[in-house]
Amino acid sequence: KTETFKVKGTPKVTVEARNCSVTVKGWDKPEVQYLVTKFSKLQQPVNYKVDRSDTQVNIRVTEETAPLTDSSVVFGDLSRVRVEVYVPKKSNLRILTNREIRIENVSGDVELEGGEDAVNIRDVDGRLRVATRDGSIRVIGFRGDLESRTVDGAMNLEGDFQKINAQTADGTIVLTLPENVSANIESNREDIETEGISLVRAAAGDKKNVSVWKVGNGGGNSSASYRLYTTADGQIFIRSSNNLRTSF
């Protein structure tokens, strides 16, 4: 199922698609295009609804997941639904699913809610809020403010951040920063590991059970502000982008 239509300005695009993988990519057209694909041996229709105006698009896919059994695995009876959306590069997004999320080349206010599968974000700027239960969070080439939360998933965060509020229970936070960055880092952990980045201890003020460090000049009003929190079973690792070797 697919459709393309014109939009104006910076549209707000919402995708509610539980049990579906969701991919959103920005393009240079003032149009929104969606493609909903169902893979199944059973001849069952895709249950979805689209509401739209010149400035808003709401895509809702209702897909029930059958209980996982030995026979369904052996005989391949499980169905899968994939939602792909192309949006103007300047768009505001809200994505809700418990499957994989991939976002690329979008600028705006982006809110992502995942579950146990991975969330991958590349070349996004603006304000990003992402949350999962156990799914990993991977951010590459981001510019702006980030709020990131997960329970057991790992976080790999790379970009030019103005603000970060990253929290995980038992996961690992790997933060990759550009050269010559100036930032203040606040954490409940004393044992932050670094590679190619120097941290200078700073006064924590009235805050209890909190450690504060400066990166670069730090301390100034124009400096970036990063809050990195984990439980005792989590880890925090900060490195320079010079040490980054990655693929998407």
C-alpha positions as a Markdown table, in Angstrom:
| # | Residue | x | y | z |
|---|---|---|---|---|
| 1 | Lys | 0.0 | 0.0 | 0.0 |
| 2 | Thr | 1.5 | 3.3 | -1.0 |
| 3 | Glu | 0.5 | 6.9 | -1.5 |
| 4 | Thr | 2.2 | 10.3 | -2.2 |
| 5 | Phe | 0.9 | 13.8 | -1.5 |
| 6 | Lys | 2.0 | 17.4 | -1.2 |
| 7 | Val | 2.6 | 19.2 | 2.1 |
| 8 | Lys | 3.4 | 22.7 | 3.1 |
| 9 | Gly | 6.1 | 24.2 | 5.3 |
| 10 | Thr | 7.5 | 22.0 | 8.0 |
| 11 | Pro | 5.0 | 19.1 | 8.4 |
| 12 | Lys | 4.4 | 17.1 | 11.5 |
| 13 | Val | 4.5 | 13.4 | 10.6 |
| 14 | Thr | 3.3 | 10.8 | 13.1 |
| 15 | Val | 3.7 | 7.0 | 12.6 |
| 16 | Glu | 2.0 | 4.7 | 15.1 |
| 17 | Ala | 2.9 | 1.2 | 14.0 |
| 18 | Arg | 3.3 | -1.4 | 16.8 |
| 19 | Asn | 4.8 | -4.7 | 15.6 |
| 20 | Cys | 6.2 | -3.0 | 12.5 |
| 21 | Ser | 9.7 | -1.8 | 11.5 |
| 22 | Val | 9.7 | 1.8 | 10.6 |
| 23 | Thr | 12.2 | 3.7 | 8.3 |
| 24 | Val | 11.9 | 7.5 | 7.7 |
| 25 | Lys | 14.2 | 9.4 | 5.2 |
| 26 | Gly | 14.3 | 13.0 | 4.4 |
| 27 | Trp | 14.3 | 14.2 | 0.8 |
| 28 | Asp | 14.2 | 17.5 | -1.2 |
| 29 | Lys | 10.6 | 17.2 | -2.3 |
| 30 | Pro | 7.6 | 19.0 | -0.6 |
| 31 | Glu | 5.9 | 15.7 | -0.4 |
| 32 | Val | 5.3 | 12.8 | 2.0 |
| 33 | Gln | 5.3 | 9.3 | 0.5 |
| 34 | Tyr | 4.6 | 6.2 | 2.5 |
| 35 | Leu | 4.9 | 2.5 | 1.7 |
| 36 | Val | 3.4 | -0.2 | 3.9 |
| 37 | Thr | 4.5 | -3.7 | 3.0 |
| 38 | Lys | 3.3 | -6.9 | 4.6 |
| 39 | Phe | 5.3 | -10.2 | 4.2 |
| 40 | Ser | 3.1 | -13.2 | 5.0 |
| 41 | Lys | 2.1 | -16.6 | 3.6 |
| 42 | Leu | -1.4 | -15.9 | 4.6 |
| 43 | Gln | -3.6 | -13.7 | 2.4 |
| 44 | Gln | -4.4 | -11.1 | 5.0 |
| 45 | Pro | -4.7 | -7.4 | 4.3 |
| 46 | Val | -2.7 | -4.7 | 6.0 |
| 47 | Asn | -4.8 | -2.8 | 8.6 |
| 48 | Tyr | -3.9 | 0.8 | 8.4 |
| 49 | Lys | -5.3 | 4.3 | 8.3 |
| 50 | Val | -3.9 | 7.6 | 7.1 |
| 51 | Asp | -5.2 | 11.1 | 8.1 |
| 52 | Arg | -3.6 | 14.1 | 6.5 |
| 53 | Ser | -3.7 | 17.8 | 5.9 |
| 54 | Asp | -1.4 | 20.3 | 4.3 |
| 55 | Thr | 0.8 | 20.3 | 7.4 |
| 56 | Gln | 0.1 | 17.1 | 9.2 |
| 57 | Val | 0.3 | 13.4 | 8.3 |
| 58 | Asn | -0.8 | 10.6 | 10.7 |
| 59 | Ile | -0.1 | 7.0 | 9.7 |
| 60 | Arg | -1.5 | 4.3 | 12.0 |
| 61 | Val | -0.9 | 0.6 | 11.3 |
| 62 | Thr | -2.6 | -2.0 | 13.4 |
| 63 | Glu | -0.9 | -5.3 | 13.1 |
| 64 | Glu | -1.5 | -8.1 | 15.6 |
| 65 | Thr | 1.3 | -10.5 | 16.3 |
| 66 | Ala | 0.5 | -14.1 | 16.6 |
| 67 | Pro | 2.0 | -16.1 | 19.5 |
| 68 | Leu | 5.4 | -17.5 | 18.7 |
| 69 | Thr | 5.3 | -21.3 | 18.4 |
| 70 | Asp | 7.8 | -24.0 | 17.3 |
| 71 | Ser | 5.7 | -24.6 | 14.2 |
| 72 | Ser | 5.6 | -21.0 | 13.2 |
| 73 | Val | 9.4 | -20.8 | 13.3 |
| 74 | Val | 9.9 | -24.0 | 11.4 |
| 75 | Phe | 7.4 | -23.4 | 8.7 |
| 76 | Gly | 7.8 | -19.7 | 8.4 |
| 77 | Asp | 4.3 | -18.7 | 9.2 |
| 78 | Leu | 5.2 | -15.5 | 10.9 |
| 79 | Ser | 4.2 | -12.2 | 9.2 |
| 80 | Arg | 6.2 | -9.0 | 9.1 |
| 81 | Val | 5.1 | -5.5 | 8.3 |
| 82 | Arg | 7.5 | -2.7 | 7.2 |
| 83 | Val | 6.6 | 1.0 | 7.0 |
| 84 | Glu | 8.8 | 3.3 | 4.9 |
| 85 | Val | 8.2 | 7.0 | 4.8 |
| 86 | Tyr | 9.9 | 9.8 | 2.8 |
| 87 | Val | 9.4 | 13.3 | 4.2 |
| 88 | Pro | 10.7 | 16.8 | 3.5 |
| 89 | Lys | 14.1 | 17.2 | 5.1 |
| 90 | Lys | 12.7 | 19.8 | 7.4 |
| 91 | Ser | 10.0 | 17.8 | 9.2 |
| 92 | Asn | 8.9 | 17.1 | 12.8 |
| 93 | Leu | 8.5 | 13.4 | 13.5 |
| 94 | Arg | 6.8 | 11.2 | 16.1 |
| 95 | Ile | 7.4 | 7.5 | 15.7 |
| 96 | Leu | 5.9 | 4.8 | 18.0 |
| 97 | Thr | 6.7 | 1.1 | 17.5 |
| 98 | Asn | 8.2 | -1.8 | 19.4 |
| 99 | Arg | 10.3 | -2.9 | 16.3 |
| 100 | Glu | 13.3 | -1.5 | 14.6 |
| 101 | Ile | 13.4 | 2.3 | 13.8 |
| 102 | Arg | 15.7 | 3.9 | 11.3 |
| 103 | Ile | 15.7 | 7.7 | 10.7 |
| 104 | Glu | 18.0 | 9.5 | 8.2 |
| 105 | Asn | 18.6 | 13.0 | 6.9 |
| 106 | Val | 15.8 | 14.9 | 8.8 |
| 107 | Ser | 15.9 | 18.3 | 10.6 |
| 108 | Gly | 13.4 | 19.2 | 13.2 |
| 109 | Asp | 11.7 | 18.0 | 16.4 |
| 110 | Val | 12.1 | 14.2 | 16.4 |
| 111 | Glu | 10.5 | 11.9 | 19.0 |
| 112 | Leu | 11.0 | 8.2 | 18.8 |
| 113 | Glu | 9.6 | 5.5 | 21.1 |
| 114 | Gly | 10.9 | 1.9 | 20.6 |
| 115 | Gly | 10.9 | -1.4 | 22.4 |
| 116 | Glu | 13.4 | -4.3 | 22.2 |
| 117 | Asp | 14.8 | -3.7 | 18.7 |
| 118 | Ala | 17.4 | -1.2 | 17.7 |
| 119 | Val | 16.9 | 2.5 | 16.9 |
| 120 | Asn | 19.4 | 3.9 | 14.4 |
| 121 | Ile | 19.6 | 7.7 | 13.6 |
| 122 | Arg | 21.9 | 9.2 | 11.1 |
| 123 | Asp | 22.4 | 12.8 | 9.9 |
| 124 | Val | 19.6 | 14.3 | 12.0 |
| 125 | Asp | 19.7 | 17.8 | 13.6 |
| 126 | Gly | 17.4 | 19.7 | 15.9 |
| 127 | Arg | 15.8 | 18.2 | 19.0 |
| 128 | Leu | 15.9 | 14.5 | 19.4 |
| 129 | Arg | 14.1 | 12.4 | 22.0 |
| 130 | Val | 14.5 | 8.7 | 21.9 |
| 131 | Ala | 13.4 | 5.9 | 24.3 |
| 132 | Thr | 13.6 | 2.1 | 24.3 |
| 133 | Arg | 13.2 | -0.7 | 26.8 |
| 134 | Asp | 16.0 | -3.1 | 25.8 |
| 135 | Gly | 16.8 | -1.9 | 22.2 |
| 136 | Ser | 20.1 | -0.3 | 21.4 |
| 137 | Ile | 20.2 | 3.4 | 20.5 |
| 138 | Arg | 22.7 | 4.4 | 17.8 |
| 139 | Val | 23.1 | 8.1 | 16.8 |
| 140 | Ile | 25.6 | 9.2 | 14.1 |
| 141 | Gly | 26.2 | 12.7 | 12.8 |
| 142 | Phe | 23.7 | 14.4 | 15.1 |
| 143 | Arg | 23.6 | 18.2 | 15.8 |
| 144 | Gly | 21.5 | 19.7 | 18.5 |
| 145 | Asp | 19.8 | 18.6 | 21.8 |
| 146 | Leu | 19.4 | 14.9 | 22.7 |
| 147 | Glu | 17.4 | 13.2 | 25.3 |
| 148 | Ser | 18.0 | 9.4 | 25.3 |
| 149 | Arg | 16.6 | 6.8 | 27.7 |
| 150 | Thr | 16.8 | 3.0 | 27.7 |
| 151 | Val | 16.7 | 0.2 | 30.4 |
| 152 | Asp | 19.1 | -2.4 | 29.2 |
| 153 | Gly | 20.1 | -1.2 | 25.7 |
| 154 | Ala | 23.5 | 0.2 | 24.8 |
| 155 | Met | 23.8 | 3.8 | 23.6 |
| 156 | Asn | 26.3 | 4.9 | 20.9 |
| 157 | Leu | 26.1 | 8.6 | 20.5 |
| 158 | Glu | 28.2 | 10.6 | 18.0 |
| 159 | Gly | 27.8 | 14.2 | 16.9 |
| 160 | Asp | 28.0 | 17.8 | 17.8 |
| 161 | Phe | 25.7 | 18.0 | 20.8 |
| 162 | Gln | 24.6 | 21.2 | 22.6 |
| 163 | Lys | 22.7 | 19.3 | 25.3 |
| 164 | Ile | 22.6 | 15.6 | 26.2 |
| 165 | Asn | 20.4 | 13.9 | 28.9 |
| 166 | Ala | 21.2 | 10.2 | 28.6 |
| 167 | Gln | 20.0 | 7.7 | 31.1 |
| 168 | Thr | 20.3 | 3.9 | 31.1 |
| 169 | Ala | 19.9 | 1.3 | 33.9 |
| 170 | Asp | 22.2 | -1.6 | 33.0 |
| 171 | Gly | 23.4 | -0.5 | 29.5 |
| 172 | Thr | 26.6 | 1.1 | 28.3 |
| 173 | Ile | 26.9 | 4.7 | 27.0 |
| 174 | Val | 29.5 | 5.4 | 24.4 |
| 175 | Leu | 29.8 | 9.1 | 23.6 |
| 176 | Thr | 31.9 | 10.2 | 20.7 |
| 177 | Leu | 32.7 | 14.0 | 20.5 |
| 178 | Pro | 34.3 | 16.2 | 17.9 |
| 179 | Glu | 37.7 | 17.8 | 18.2 |
| 180 | Asn | 38.0 | 21.0 | 20.2 |
| 181 | Val | 34.7 | 20.6 | 21.9 |
| 182 | Ser | 34.0 | 22.5 | 25.1 |
| 183 | Ala | 31.4 | 21.0 | 27.4 |
| 184 | Asn | 30.4 | 20.4 | 31.0 |
| 185 | Ile | 29.7 | 16.7 | 31.9 |
| 186 | Glu | 27.6 | 15.7 | 34.9 |
| 187 | Ser | 27.3 | 12.1 | 36.0 |
| 188 | Asn | 26.5 | 9.8 | 38.9 |
| 189 | Arg | 29.5 | 7.7 | 37.9 |
| 190 | Glu | 33.1 | 8.2 | 39.1 |
| 191 | Asp | 34.6 | 5.6 | 36.8 |
| 192 | Ile | 34.1 | 7.2 | 33.3 |
| 193 | Glu | 36.5 | 5.8 | 30.8 |
| 194 | Thr | 38.0 | 8.0 | 28.1 |
| 195 | Glu | 40.0 | 7.7 | 24.8 |
| 196 | Gly | 41.5 | 10.7 | 23.2 |
| 197 | Ile | 39.5 | 13.0 | 25.5 |
| 198 | Ser | 40.8 | 14.8 | 28.6 |
| 199 | Leu | 38.4 | 15.3 | 31.5 |
| 200 | Val | 39.2 | 17.9 | 34.2 |
| 201 | Arg | 37.4 | 17.6 | 37.5 |
| 202 | Ala | 35.1 | 20.5 | 38.4 |
| 203 | Ala | 33.2 | 21.5 | 41.5 |
| 204 | Ala | 29.8 | 19.9 | 41.8 |
| 205 | Gly | 28.3 | 22.7 | 43.8 |
| 206 | Asp | 25.3 | 21.7 | 46.0 |
| 207 | Lys | 24.6 | 18.5 | 44.1 |
| 208 | Lys | 25.2 | 15.3 | 46.1 |
| 209 | Asn | 26.4 | 12.0 | 44.6 |
| 210 | Val | 27.2 | 13.8 | 41.4 |
| 211 | Ser | 30.5 | 14.2 | 39.6 |
| 212 | Val | 31.2 | 17.1 | 37.2 |
| 213 | Trp | 34.0 | 17.3 | 34.6 |
| 214 | Lys | 35.1 | 19.9 | 32.0 |
| 215 | Val | 36.0 | 19.0 | 28.4 |
| 216 | Gly | 38.1 | 21.7 | 26.6 |
| 217 | Asn | 37.3 | 25.1 | 28.1 |
| 218 | Gly | 34.1 | 24.0 | 29.7 |
| 219 | Gly | 32.5 | 26.1 | 32.3 |
| 220 | Gly | 31.3 | 29.0 | 30.0 |
| 221 | Asn | 27.7 | 29.9 | 29.4 |
| 222 | Ser | 28.0 | 28.9 | 25.8 |
| 223 | Ser | 29.4 | 25.5 | 26.6 |
| 224 | Ala | 27.6 | 22.3 | 25.8 |
| 225 | Ser | 26.0 | 20.5 | 28.8 |
| 226 | Tyr | 25.9 | 16.7 | 29.0 |
| 227 | Arg | 24.2 | 14.6 | 31.7 |
| 228 | Leu | 25.2 | 10.9 | 31.6 |
| 229 | Tyr | 23.6 | 8.6 | 34.2 |
| 230 | Thr | 23.7 | 4.8 | 34.7 |
| 231 | Thr | 23.2 | 2.4 | 37.5 |
| 232 | Ala | 26.0 | 0.4 | 39.1 |
| 233 | Asp | 25.8 | -2.2 | 36.3 |
| 234 | Gly | 26.2 | 0.3 | 33.5 |
| 235 | Gln | 29.3 | 1.9 | 32.0 |
| 236 | Ile | 30.2 | 5.3 | 30.5 |
| 237 | Phe | 32.9 | 5.7 | 27.8 |
| 238 | Ile | 33.8 | 9.0 | 26.1 |
| 239 | Arg | 36.1 | 9.2 | 23.1 |
| 240 | Ser | 37.3 | 11.6 | 20.4 |
| 241 | Ser | 35.9 | 11.4 | 16.9 |
| 242 | Asn | 39.5 | 10.8 | 15.7 |
| 243 | Asn | 39.0 | 7.3 | 17.2 |
| 244 | Leu | 35.7 | 6.6 | 15.4 |
| 245 | Arg | 35.5 | 3.9 | 12.8 |
| 246 | Thr | 31.9 | 3.0 | 12.0 |
| 247 | Ser | 29.4 | 1.9 | 9.3 |
| 248 | Phe | 25.6 | 2.4 | 9.2 |
